[in-house]
Amino acid sequence: MKQLTLIIHLLRWFGGNPVALSIVISCILIEMGFNSFIPIAFSKLIDDGITARSSVAMANILLLLGVATVVAMAAGMLADYTHARMFTDVVARIRQRLYERLQHLSSSYFLKKPAGDIAARFSTDMAAVEHTFQTWLPWGWKPVFDMIGYNGVMFWVDWRLALFAQLVWPMSLLGPRIFAPKARGAAELRKQREGEVLNAVDEATSGRYVVRAFGLEDFMRKRFAEKLKALAATALRGAFFTAALERSSSIGIYLLQIGILAIGGSMAFSGAISLGGLVAFYTVFTAFSASLYYLAQYSGSIINSAAGLTRIEQILNEQSTLPEIRFAPELPPFNEQIDFKNFSYGIDGQRRILRNISLTIKNHEFVAIVGPSGAGKSLLVQAMMRMFDPIEGSVEIDGHDLRQVTRDSITRHSAVVFQESFLFNTSVRENVRLGRLNATQLEIETACREAGIHEDILAMPQGYDSPVGEKGAFLSGGQKQRLAIARALVRNPRILFLDEATSSLDPGTELEIFETLERVRKGRTVIAVTHRLALAARCDRVLVIKAGKLAEQGKHAELLQLNGVYATLWRRQHPST
């Protein structure tokens, strides 16, 4: 993203508050007038006051300067306050939009993007954008307005010197045109490297037990050092080109200052310009040069911010693979059946994982989905929750294609318990309440009783107010799963999905939880993905998935008699039967 494009994008964000923007611009214009007035006042002070020895003229000019200073200071403070409110509001809105966008992206997006890279958009990328917004007024707009005013004053003092001073543009902008593209490329690569470093940190913390168990500390340290080395090299390249960009503009400015002193001095000797006029012109040009130098320095910040904003807008502009029809109707409460009709799904529309699946799940059925690893069992559950759309066919609930109804209404009638049930670092009560935000304490306790976790909670030091720790670190595996089941039950769902919800538990705990699920199935449709066929045997019906296809379906005894895929899997798990 080039600087001009970035400025247009920034104006678009700030344009949401036109009143505040008008106040800031008005105050900047007042300050510009004051800054332009100072050298003129100095010229008059020297020529009409000091040289002419007029105390009245000196007093009037000094009084006018004092009043102007107070007005300019008040305008500056108002501009700073208004700008601070504006940029904090803009930064908050960008963060909020970025967060909301992530919530609506499909699961396939997160398969392609590492967690560290996504975190970098909120941290380093957002920090660069925030810094640019924060310095937008003093280092961006104010110098631009000041330069306009200073240029007018220079022509007012002496048009000949002012024309010579216009050489500042080609002399100061040639270097930035050379170094800016290189600095921009280095900044974009640096953002990518920062994302890789953050992803390495995320992997090291999330996989710390694996690292320690396999003695990988030294290997991980070296790998992290390589990523840091790549980041340092990129940062060095970026810092060099940014510094070169800033310094290249100052060379032309310094040479012109010398030239103005030489030409202006000759004109003063010949009487073509007064001493006060020369002092005023040189003062104005120095201020003009300082503003130009501020802009050159700010361009480095803009380049860094442009790289960050580009990565942020990549997410903001990411098209959802789950579009929702405008004014789509809501899905009515589930009453009859779920239908897969010639359903096929593939990643990015290419390799097919599920192929030509047609099946029906009746209301109040307890259905198990089994099959070899990688067969696509969990994808069936995700399809019923509309976590992705098919490339062919459809999924329908009571005759309603899930693509034709609102996503909120789909989730409202269902709940899910995953294999790794994520618990938030808050209290037991709040983790259960996340299943239904308006749930009462009585409803929370009822759900916990149904899930068989109520007595365990009462035995905790703070009862329902007890913290569960990061990702439920203070609870056992069985307690975490029961709490996740309670979170699902508090929704009172018509459809309960279980995606390998007990596979990480020991057989005894798994059996206890499965018995709990059998108790709470009354009035619900339960769909369970499991690799434990002893549990599947207790279900009303078993769906067998192999290589992305529905290979078999029926009751446990019927499938054993078929002597097909299910029977083979059963004999592997139960060789004595």
N, C-alpha and C positions, 0 to 999 in steps of 0.2 A: 504494500500500500504506500503510494507516494504521499509527500507532505501535503500537497493541495487536496488530494482525496481525503486525507485524514482530517484536514481543517473542515471540509464540507461535512464529514461525518460528525465531527464534534459540534458544529453549529446545529446539526439536526437534533442531537441530544439536548443541547441547551435551548433549542427553540420551543421546548415544551413549556417554558415559563417566560412569555414575551414581556410581561410587566417588569420582572426582575432584570431581564436582559436590557430593557430600555433604560432602567435606572443606572445600571453599570455603565452603559455606553454614554449616557448623559454626564455622569460623574467623570469619566475618562476625558470627555471633551472639555470639561471645566479644568481638569488638571493639565490637559494639553495647552489650553489658553494661558494658564499660569506659567507653565514652563517656557512658553514662547514669549511671554511678557517680560520675564526676568532679564534676558540680555538686552532687550529694548530699554528697560528701565535703567540698566547699568550704563548703556550708551548715553542716555539723557542725563544720568547722574554725573558722568564724567564731563560731558560737553556743556550742559546747561547749569550744572551745579558747581562742581569742583573747579573746572577750567574758568568758568565765568564768575566764580566766587560769589554765587547767589545762595544764601542760606535759606531763602524762601523756597526756591526751586528744590533744594536738597530735602527740606522738610516735607514738601508736598509729595515728592517721589518716594521718600522713605515711608510716609504714612500710607500711600497707595500700595506699596509693597507689603506692608504689615497687614492691611485689610485683605489683600489678595491671598496672602499666605494662610490666613485663618480660613477663608472660604475654600481654598484648595485643599487644606488639611481635612476640613469637614467632609468635602466631597470624596476625598481619598478614603477616609474611614468608612463612609457609607458604601462606597464601591467595594471595599475589602469585605465588609460584613455580608453584603448582598451576594457577592461572588462566592464567599465561603458557603453560604446556604445553598446556592445553586449547585456548586460542584459536589457537595456532599449528597445532595438529592439525586444528582445525575449518577454518581458512583453507586449509590444504593439501588437505583432503578436498573442499572446494567447488571449488578450482581443478582438482583431478583429475577430479571428476565433470563439470565444465564441459568440460574437454578431451575426456574420453571421449565425452560426448554429441555433441560436434561431429564426432567420428570416425564416428558412426553415422547422422548425418543425410544425407539424400539430396542429390544434386547440385543439385536444384531449389531447396533452401533457400539455397544459397550464390549462386544466381543472383538471388535476391530481396534478399539482405542484403549491403551493401558491406563490403569487407574491413576498413575503418577502424572501422565500427560494431561488428563482431565483436571487433576488437582492443580497443576501448574497454571491453568487458565484462571483459576480463582486466586492464586497467590502471586507468582512473579509477573504474569501477564497483566493481571488487574492492578498490581502495584505500579507498573510502568504507566498504565493509563491514568491511574489516580494522580500520580506525580505530574503528568502533563496537564490534567484538569486543574490541579492545585496551583500551578505556576502559569496557567493560561492568561491570567490578568496581568501580573507584573512583568512577565517575560515574553508575552505574546502580543496581546492587544495594545497595552499601554505604549510599548516602544513604537508600534506601527503608527498610532495616532500622533505620538510625539514627533516622529520623523516627518509626518505631513506638516505639522505646525512649524518645526524647525526649518524645513525647506522654504516655506513661505516667508519666514523672517529673514533668511539669508538673501532672498531676492529683494526683500524690502530694504535691507541694509545696503547691499551693493550687488547689482545684477551681474557684473562682470566676474567677481569672485564666485558668485553663486553658480554661474555657468561652468567655471573651472571645477567647482566642487562636485558637479554631477559626474565627473570621472570616477567618483567613489563606487558607482554601481558596477561598471564592468570590472574594475580593479578588485573589488571585494567579493564579487559573486562568481568569478571564474573558478577559484579554488573549490568552493562548495559544489559546483556543477561536476567537478571531477571526482571529488571524494564522497559525495552524498550517496550515489548508487552502491559504492563499495561498503560504506557504513551501513546502509539499509540491508544489504545481503548478509553482512555479519550479524546484524541485530536479529534477523529472522532465524538464522542458524543457531544463534545463542539461545533463543527461546525454545527451540527444538531440543537443544542439549540440556537445558534446565529441566524440561519435561522428562528426559531420560534419567537424569539424576534423581528427581523426585520419585520416579517409578522404581528405581533401584532401592531407594529408602523404604518405599512401601512394601516391596518384596521381602526386604531383609527383616522388617518388623512383623509382617504377616506370616512369614515362613521361618520365624526364629527357632521354633522347635525342630524343624527339619535340618536347619543349618547346624544347630548344636548336636543333634543326634548323629549326623553323618560327618561331624568334624569339618565343616565347610567354612569355618570362620576365615581362614587364611585365603581361601579361594575367593570368597565374597569380598574380602577386603581388597584384593588385587583387582577384581572386576570393577569395584566401586572406584578405585584409584584411577583406572583407565577412563572411566566416564568423567571423573573430575578433571583429568588431564585434557580430555577433548573439550570440556567446557571452558577450562582456563585458556586454551589456545584460541578458541573462538572469541572469548571475552577480550583477550589481548588484541586480537585483530580488530575487533569492533572499537575498543578504546583508542587504538592508534588512529583509525580512520575518522573517528568522531573528533579527536583532538586536532587532527590535520584539517578537518573541515572548519573547526572554530578558528584555528590560528591562521589559516590561509586568507581569511577575510580581513584580519587585522593588519597584514603587511601593506595592502593597498591603502588602508586608512592612515597608517603612520606616514607613508610616503606623501600622501596628499596634505597632511597637516604641515609637513615641512614645506611643501610647495606653496601652501596658502600663506605661511609666515613670510616666505621669500617674496612672493608677488605682492601681498598686502603691505609688507614693509616698504617696498619700492613705491607703491602707490601713496603711502603715508608721507614718504620723503618728498614726493612731488606735489602733495596737497590734494591728490585725487580722492582721498578718504581721510576722515578725521581720526584722531587717536581713539576716541570713544567708539567710532564706527568699527575700527579694526578690532578693538577688544571685544566688542559685541559680536562681530562676525566669527572671530576665532572661538569665542565661548559657545556660540550656537553650533558651530561645526563640531566642536569637541563633544557637545551633548548629542548631536546628531550621530556622531561616530560611536558613542557609547550605546545608543539605542540600537544601532546596526549590529554592534558587537554582541549585545544581549540576544538579538534575533539569531545570530550565528550560533551562539551557545545553545539557545533554545531548540535550534534545529536538530541538535544531537538528541535532545530529549524527545522531540517529535518522532525521530526515526525509530528510537527504541519503543516509544508508545505505539507507533504505527505497526510494528511487528506484533506487539501484544494485542492490539485491537483487531488485527487481521485474524489471529488465532481465536479470539473471543467470538468474532462475527462468523467464523467458520461453524461454530456450534449454533449461534443464533439463526443462521441461514440454513442449517441442516434440515432437509425435508424429512418429515416423519413418514415412515413406511406404513403407518396406520392412520390414514386420513379418515376423518369423520364427516359424514354428510351433514351439510348445514340444515339445521332444524330437524335433525333425525329424531324419530320417536324413541321413547324409552321402552326397554324390554319389560313386558309384564312379568309378574311373579311366575316362577316355574311351576307347571302343573302336570305336564304329560311326558315329554321325551326330548332327548338330545339326539340329533341326527348328524352323522358324517355322510356326505353325499359325494362320492367320487373324489375324495379329498387328497390333494397332493401339495407338498411343500418342499422348497429347496432354498438354500442360502443364496441370497442375492439373485434369486430366480434361476440359478444355474443347476448345480448338482442336486438331484432330488433325494431327500432323506425319507420322506413319507410319500407313498405312491398308491393312488387309486383306492383309498380306504373308504369303505361304506359300512356303517354299523349304526345301531340304535341302542341307547341306554334309557330305560324306562324310569319314571319317577319312583322314588323310594327303593330303588335297587342298590345293593352293595356290590360294586363291580371292582374286580382286581385286574390290573394290566400288568402282564408279565412278559418275559422274553429275554434273550441274550443281551449282554451289555452292548450299548451302541445301536440297539435296534430301533430306537425312536420312541420309547415308552413315555418319557417325560414330555416329549413334544406334543403328544396327544392331549395331555392335561393343559399345556400352555395354549394349545389351539382353542380349547374350550373356554379359556380365560381371555381369548383374543390378545395374546402377546405378540402375535404375528398373523398375517393374512395368507391364505393359500394362494398358490399360483394357478391351481385348478380346483374346481369343486367348491364346496361350502361346508360350514358348520352352522347348524340351525338349532335353536331352542324353541320348542313349541311352534315350529314353522317359521320363526323369525331368523333370517340370516344375520349373523352377528355383525356383519359389515354395514347393516342397514339401521342399526340402533346405536344409542349412545354408549360409550365405553363405561361411563359412570354407572349406568343401570345394570351393566353386566356384572361389575364387581359388587354392586349393592346386594345381589341375591346369592353371592357365593363367598366362600372363604377357603384359604389354602394353608396347609402346613408343609413346609419344605423339609428336605433332608437336613440342611443346616439352617435351623430356624434362627434368624437374626434377632437378637434382643438388644434394645437400646440401653444406653448407660443412664438409666433412671430407675425409679422405684418399680416394685412388682406391680403395684396398682396401675401406674401409668403405662407399663408395657401391655397389660391386658386391655386397658381402656383404648389403646390405639386400634384395637379391633373395631370399636364403635365409640367415637369420641364423646357421645352424649350418654354413655352407659352410666347407670347409677351404681353406688357401692353394692347394693343388694344384687344387681345383675352381674357385677364383677365376681362377687362371692359365689353366686349360683354357677357361673361358668367354671370357676376354679374347683368347685365341688364335683361338677360333672367330669372335669378333667383329672380328678383325683390328686390335686395339688393343694387343696385348701388347708389340710392339717399341717403339711410341710411349711406353708406360709406362716401359719400361726406360731409355729415353733421357731421362726426366725426372730432375731433380736427386736426388730421394729415392725414385725408383722407385714402388713401390706405396704408399709412405707419403707421396707428394707430395700436398699440398692441391690441391683443384680450384677453390677460391674460392667466393664467393657465387654460387649458381645456375650453377656451372661456368665462372666468368668467366676462369679461367686456361687454358681449353681452347678449341680451335677448334670450329666448328660440327660438323664431321665427327667430331672426337674425342668430343664430347659425345654424339652419337648412337650412336657405336660403344660407348661406355661404358654407355649406356642399354641397348643390345642385349645387352651382356655381363651386365648386371644381370638382364635377362629370361632369358638362357640358363642362368645359374647355377641357376635353379629347375628346369631340365630339364623344361620344361612340355610337356604333351601338346598344348596349343593355344596358339599364339603369335599375338597380335593386334598389328597395326601400324596405328596411326591417323594417317595422313599423316606417317609417321615420317621421310620423306626430303624432304618438300616444301619445307623451308626451306633446302635445300642446293643447291649449284651442280650442274648436270647431270652433270659428271664424277664428283664425290663421291657423288652420288645413285646413279649406275650401279654404282660400286664397292660401296656398301653393299648394294644390291639383289642383286648377285652373291654377296655374303657370305651374305645371307639364303637364297639358293637353295642354297648349300652346306650350311647348317645345318638345312634343312627335313627332312632324312631322319628318319623316325620321328615326324614332327610334322604337325599340321594348322596351316597358316599362312593367316590371314585378313587381307588388307591393304586398307585404304582408301587410295586414291591418285587424284590428278587427272592423273597422267602416264600416258597410255594406252600409251606405248611400253613401260612397265614392266608394265602390265596384260596386254599382248599375250603376255608370257612366262609367264603363269600358266596353270594347268590349266583354270580356268573364270573367267568374268567375270560379275558381277551388276551390272546397270544400274538405278540408282534415279533416278526422276524424280518430282518433286512428291509425295514420300512414298510412292510405290508402286513395286513391282518391275515395271519396264517391259520388261526383256529379261534373258535369261541364256543363256550358252553359251560356246563357245570363241571366240577372237579372229576367226578366219576365218569362222565361222558368223555372228557378229554383223555383220561387214562385208557378208556376202551378204544379210542381212535388210534392209540399207539403212534402218535405223531411227535410234533415238536414239544408239546407240553409233557407228554409221557417221558420223553428223553431227558428233559430238564429235571423231572421229578425223580427219575432213577439216579441221576447224578447226585442229587441232594439227599436221597433216601435209598441207598443201595440195598438195604436189607429188606425192602418191601417190593 
